[in-house]
């Protein structure tokens, strides 16, 4: 999955529109997420001119929503109507001291009250009283709130407990990393240039960047893709460093020209494109969502690449497979997205405890369905953007027990779990990384017999 460009800071994006309006749109987005809808869907309903600022504020608020929820309960134990509650949570999250508040406190209160007058006039005095009490008693209220793990970690309790079990030495660092703004990382098209040459092109545009392993370039500051030289011509794409490990791993042992390769869950097409940038392959890009599959075609067209695309359920080969075995299969499986929470801060509030087991069952079903489609001597790369072991190592351990002819490839070595921390494998491999790659899991499996 290609992660979206990380959101700019609220100050820079929100300046064009009155803050009261942006707070209202942000409250709408927060209310939607709390009702179980994705932030992307909520932002799509936002007026175009307000979308960048609303996205920036929403990212900030969702990273600190747990703190805001605990504060609101302390300040107003009886929850107000959902629209008013969402506005209060928005203002409290933006005022939470540990989050580097983006606005002066009195400006924030004044504009939040203005938003309340526009949206729920009868509640404006209540919103004013709650926020001003917070400013008066902030130190004591924050100290009291931080006794609650929800305010300390800004993740649901079940998520925290699962991380404690999976990563007893690093769970707190993972939770803290989830609230950091992610870097913007690029993949230079290997058919068009090198990471070093692209860094030089960026420098000519006054943009600082660093060339890392392979085709990876990390920007010092996020940028709209329209500012990236050669983006529309296909010279570069947006993709995190951890996701960029997949294609080289699958191709590491070398494949014959024209080898048949399946990208089983291809949308939006980043890994499909990376495979084709690195080798001459016959790629089938499959995805169950026909709408999302159109993005694969758009990505390939921009990059000047070609693959066959089919909308179908990868777990039902009888509906799409032609009976010819594949030399290699890439399964970037549907998962919790727990490794990319800093890019998708709504994920932690949308997931439910039972989702992880349900996703693990889907992943196992996909592995078992695709394994017979791989030729003997072929390789399957399983990856997920998750830090939960149930979607990573535990999934592969169970698969290897079910499939006697499956072996983890010795070369190139599989990274396994990469945590979104500065000392993960992607970071250690490259001196000079200063910000961690996304959380990811990769294992390369060889087929020794049918």
N, C-alpha and C positions, 0 to 999 in steps of 0.2 A: 504494500500500500504506500503510495506517495503521500506524505504528510502535507497538510496545507502550510502555507507561509505563516510563520509565527506572527501573532498580532502585534501591531505597533503599540506604542505607549498611549494611554488615554489622552495625555496632554496634546500630543501631536495630531491625533486623529479627530478629537472632539471639538477642536477650536472653531470649525466652520459653522457649527450649529449651536443654538442655545443649549446650555448644559441641562436645563430642565427637560427639554424635549428628549435628549439622549438618555437621561435617567428614566424617563417614562418608557422608552423603547427597550432599555435594558431590563427594566422591571418586567415588561411583557415576556422577554426572553427567559428570565429567571423563573417566572411563573410557569412558562411552558415546560422547562426542564423539570421542575418539581412535579409537574403533572405527567411526566414520563415521555416527553417529546424531545427529540434531539435538538441541540443548539443550531445545527445547520438548517433544520426545518424552520425554526423560529426566526432565524436571521433572514431566511428567504421571504418571509412575510413582512419584513421591515422595509420602509421606503428606501430606495436605492441611495439617495443622498445621505441617509442616516446610517447606512449599513456599516461602513468602516469604523465610525466612532462607537456604534453600538456593539460591534464585535469586540473592540478593544476593551470596553468597559465590562462586557459580559465575561470575557476571559478572566479579567481581574476578580470580578465578583464570585465567579464559580470556583476559583482557586481558594477563596477565603469564606466560602458559604457556610462551612461548619462553624467557624468563629462567629459569624453573623447570626446564625440560628441560635446559638447558646446565649449570645448577648440579648437578642430580642426576647427570649424567654425570661431572662432576668429583668428586663426593663418593662415587659408587658406580658405577664404570664398567660393571659387569655389571648389567644391568637386573633388578630384582626381579620377581616375578609381577605381572601387570597391576593387580590390586586394590591391592597394596601400593605399586606405583609411582604409581598415581593418588593415593593418600593422601599420599605424599611430595611429589608435585608440588603438591598442594593446599596443604600446609603451607609449602613453599618459596615459592610464589607469594604467599601471604599475608604472608610475612616479607621479601619482596624490598624493600630500603630505598627505592627510587625510587618505590614505589607507595603511599606513605603507609600503612604497615601498620595494619590495623584493630584488632589485638590486641597486648597486651604479649607480648614474645617468649617469656617462660618460661611464660605461660599457654597460648600457642599450642602449644608443645612438649608440655607436660603433657597437654593435651586431645587432641593428635594421637596420642600414645602410648596414651591411653585408648581412642581410636577403633580403634587397631591391636589392642588387647587384645580388643575386641569382635568384630572382623572377621577377624583373622589373628593369633591369640595367639602363634604361634611367631615372628612377625616384629616383635613389640613392641620387643624389645631392639635390633634392627637399626634400626628407625625412630628410637628414642631416640638411638642413637649417631650416626646421620647428621645429625639435626637439631641435636644439641648441638655436633657438630663445626662445623656451619655457623655457629652463634652464636659459637664461639671464634675462627674464622678468617674471619669474614664479610667484612671489608674486603678482604683479599687474594683471596678467592674471587670476590667481586663484580667486582673489578678484572679478574681473569682471565676471568670469564664475559663481560664486556662487549667483549672482543676478538672475540667471535663475533657476527656480524650477527643471528643468531636471538635472542640475548639482548638486543641493542641495540634491535631494531625489533619484536620479538614478532609477526612475520609470516613465513610460509614464504618461502624464498629466491626462488621463481619469482614470487611476488606482488610482492616488492620490486623485482625486475628489470623486471617489466612496468610498474610505476609509474615507475621511473627512465626508461624509454623513452618513456612517455606524457607525463610531467610532469617534465622534467629540472630545472626550477627549483624545483619544489614538492613533490617526492616525499617528502622527510623530514618536512615539515610535515604531509602527509596521514597518514603512518604514525603520527606522534605524536598527531594529532587522534583517530585511531581508538581510542586508549586513554583518552580523556577520557569522563567521564560526560555523557551528552547532556542538553539541557534538555527540559522537558516543554512542548510547544506545543499550543495549542488552536485550533480553528476555531469561531467563533461562528456559529450558524445565522442567515444574513442575513434570514430570514423572521421571526426572533424578536428581533433586536437588533443592536447594534454592538459592536465590540471595546471601545470606550471605556465603554459602559454595562455591559458584562460585567466589566471591570476594577473598576468601582465596586461591583458585586455581590460580587465576590471580597473586596474590601476590607472589606465589612460582615461577612464571615466571618473576618476576620483573616488573609487570604491575600494576599501581595504579588504583583503581576503587572504586565506592561507591554503596552500596546496597540501593535501594529505595523501594517504595511500591511494594507489590506483588512479581513478578519475575523480576523486573526492576533492571538492573545494568548499571551504567554510567561510562564509561572509562574517566580517566583524560586526555588521549590523544588518538586520533584515531589510529586504528591498522588494518593492513590487516587481513582478517578473517583467513588466514592460520596460524597466530600466536595465535589465540584464542584456549585455551585448550579444546579439545572435540568438536570443531565445526563440523568436518566432521562426528563424531559419533552421532551428533544430540543433544548434550547437551545444545546448545545455538544457538540463532538466532539474527540477527540484526533487531531491530524494535524500533522506537521512543516511548517514554513513553506515549504520547497522543494516538497513535495507539493501544497501549496495553490496553487501557481502554475498547475497544469494546467487546472483548470476555467475560470478567467478568460481564460487564453490561448486556449482553444478557442472561447470565447464572445465574444472580444474584438471581432470585427467585427459582432456581432449576428446573431441567428437569428430567423426568424419564429416566432410562438407556435405550439406544437405541432410544431416541427421534429423530424424523425426523427434521433436521435443513437444511435450504437452505442458502448457501453463494452465493448471486446472482451475484456479480461482483468480482469473487474470485482472479483473477491473481494479483500479483504473488504468493499468497498463505499464506501470513503471518498470516492473521486473521483466515483462515481455520485451519491452524496448531495450532494456539493458542486455538481455541475451542476444538480441539481434545486432546490437552495436558491437558486440565482441566476437561474433562468429556468423558464418553463413549457415543458416539452419532452416529447416522446414518446421515452423512453429504453428501449433494449434492453440489459440487463446480461447479458453472456455470460461464462461461465467453464467451463473443461473439467472442473473438480473440483466435482461435485455437492454434496459435503459442505461445501466452502468457500463454495459459492454460497448455502447457507442463511444464512451470516453477512451476506450482502448484504441478504437479506430482513429479518433481525433489525435491521440498521442502519437500513434505510429505515423499518421499523415504529416504531422508537424516535423517529425524527425526524418522523414523520407524513408521509412521502413515498411515492410509488408509482412503480414501474417494472416493465416486463416482464422476467422473468428466465428464462434458458434455459441448461441444462447442455449444452455442445457445444464442439467444437474450433473455435476461430475460424479456423483455417487450412483448414477444410473447409466452406466456405459452402454447398455443395450439400446438406448435412445439416440446415441450419437457416435459411437466408436465404429470404425470401418474394419476392425479385426486385425489391422496391422500393428504389431507391437512398437512401442516407443523406445528410442535409445535412452531418453532421459525424461523425467517428470519433475516438475516443480509444483509443490503443493504449499501455497501460502494460505494456510487454513483460516476459516472464520474463527475468530477468537474474541476474548473479552476486551482487547485493546488496552490491557492494563499496563503495557510497556510504553504507551504513547499518551499517557494522561496529561502530560504538560502541553501537548499539542491539541488535545481534546478534553478540556477540563470538565465537560459535562458527563464524561463516561462514568466516573466514580459515583455520580448521583443517579445515573440511569440503570446501572447493573443491579441485579438482585442476587442473593446468595445461591439460589438454585441455577442461575444462568451458567455458572462455571461447569457444573456437572453436565448440563444439557449441551454445552458447547463441546466438552470433551467427548461426549457420545457422537456428536456430528463429526468431529475430527477423526475418531476411530473408524466411523463408517466410511469416510472418504479414503482413508489409508487402505482399508481392506478392499474397497471397490477398485482402486487404481492400481494396486500391486500386481494383479494378473495382467495388466496392460503393458507392463514393463518387460522388455526382453531380458533373457539371462545375460548377465554381464553388464546390464544397464544400472543406472543410478537414479534414485529418487531423493530429492531434497525436501524435507519437511521443515517448514518454518512458521512461526507465529509471532505477532507483536505483543507477546504476553510475558509477564514476569512470574506468573503462577505455574508451579511445577506440574499441576494437573494438565496443563495445556502444552507442556514442554517435555521435560525428561521423563515424567511418569507416563505420559502418552507413548513415548517411544519405547520405553521399557516394556510396556504391555504389548505393543505391536511386535517387538522382537520375539517375545514369548509365543505369540500366535503364529508367526511366520518363520518356519525353520530355515528357509533359504535366505533370510535377510541378515545382513551384517553391517555394522557401522563401518564406513570407509576409513581406512587408515590414512590415506593421503588423497586430497588435502585433509588435515584434521578438522573435525567439526567444532565450531565455537561453543555449541551448547547454549546455555543461558548467558545472555549479556544483560546486565542490569544498567539502568540509566544513571550510572555513577561514573566519576572521573577515572576509576580504576578498573573499568570493565575491559574485556579482551580487545575490543575495537580501539580503546584508548591506549592500552599498553603496547599495542602493536605499532603505534605511531607516535614518536616523540613530538611534542608540540601541541597535542590536543589539550585544550584548556576547558572544554565543556563536554560532558558525556554524550555519547550517542544514545539513541532511543533504546528502550528495553526490548530485547528480541530473543528468539530461540531458533537455532539452526542445527539440524543433524542430517548428514548425508549418508544414505543407506544404499548398499550394493546388493544386487540380486545374484545369488550364487546358484540357485536352481529354481525350476518352476514349481 
